[in-house]
């Protein structure tokens, strides 16, 4: 399994637009072959900060996602609402029983 944490700091005045855009990304990503989980969390300690936690079956699923139309469309629009560069960290893991 591949686990990705994508940290995002959003311009305060763009939060509503960001949430609208990311809902569409989440819905399409959750429907992808190889997606195990795709969830957005709002940081309660830092204003305008979100964390997308993605879990993928394997690297091929991640590569397919990164090349998808919905992901590329989101990345193109992200400049409008991101106040800082994405902070992306990937992990390789397996579920513990």
N, C-alpha and C positions, 0 to 999 in steps of 0.2 A: 504494500500500500504506500502511496505517496500522500503526505499531509502537507498542505500549504497554508501558511499564515500570511495574509496580505493586510498590512496595516495601512490605514488611510486617514489623513487629516484633511478635513473639509473646510472650505471657506464658510463661515457661519451663515452668510446670506444665501448660500447655494445648497444648504442642507436638504431642503424640500425637493429640489431638482435632482440632487444626488440620490435620494431615496426612491424617487420615481424611476430613475434610470436603472438603479441597481436591482429593483424588483424584477424588471424584465430580464436582466442578466441572470438572476438567480433562478427564475422559472425555467429558462432555456437550458441553463447549465445542469440543473437537477434532473432534467429529462435526458441528458446525454448518456450514451452507453459508456459504462466504466465509472460513472459518478457514484460514489457511496454516500457523500454528504456535502452540502454546500450551504453554509449558514453565515449570517451577518450578525455581529454583536456590537453594541454601542458601549464604549468605555465609560464607566461611571465616575472615574477619577479625572479624566482629561476631556475637556469640552471639545466637541466637534471631531472626535476620534472614534474610528470604527475598526473592527477586525473581521475580515472574511476568513473563515476556517473551512478549507476545502479538503475532502478526502477522496482520493481517486484509486481505482483498482490497480493501475500500473502506470509506468511512464508513457506508454502509448496513449492512454486515455488523457493524460495531461497535455501531450503534444497535440492531440486532436482538438481538445478544448481550446488551447492557445491559438489554433488556426481557425476556429469556428467564426462564423459571421457575427454571431451575437457578442462574442468576446472582443473581436476586433472593433466592432461598432462602439462598445463601451469604452475601450482604451482610447479611441479617437475623441470621444466626448469628455473623458476624464480630466483633461487639461482645464476645462471650464470650472470644475468644482474642487479640484485638489489644491490644497494650500501648501503641500510639501510633496516630495517624491514618494511613490509607493515604497513601503518597507516590506519586502517579500522574503520569506524564509521558508525553505522546503525541507522536509524530513522524510526519511524512509522508515517505515515501521510495520508492525503487524499487531493485530488485535490479540490481547491476552485473554485467555479463557477464564 
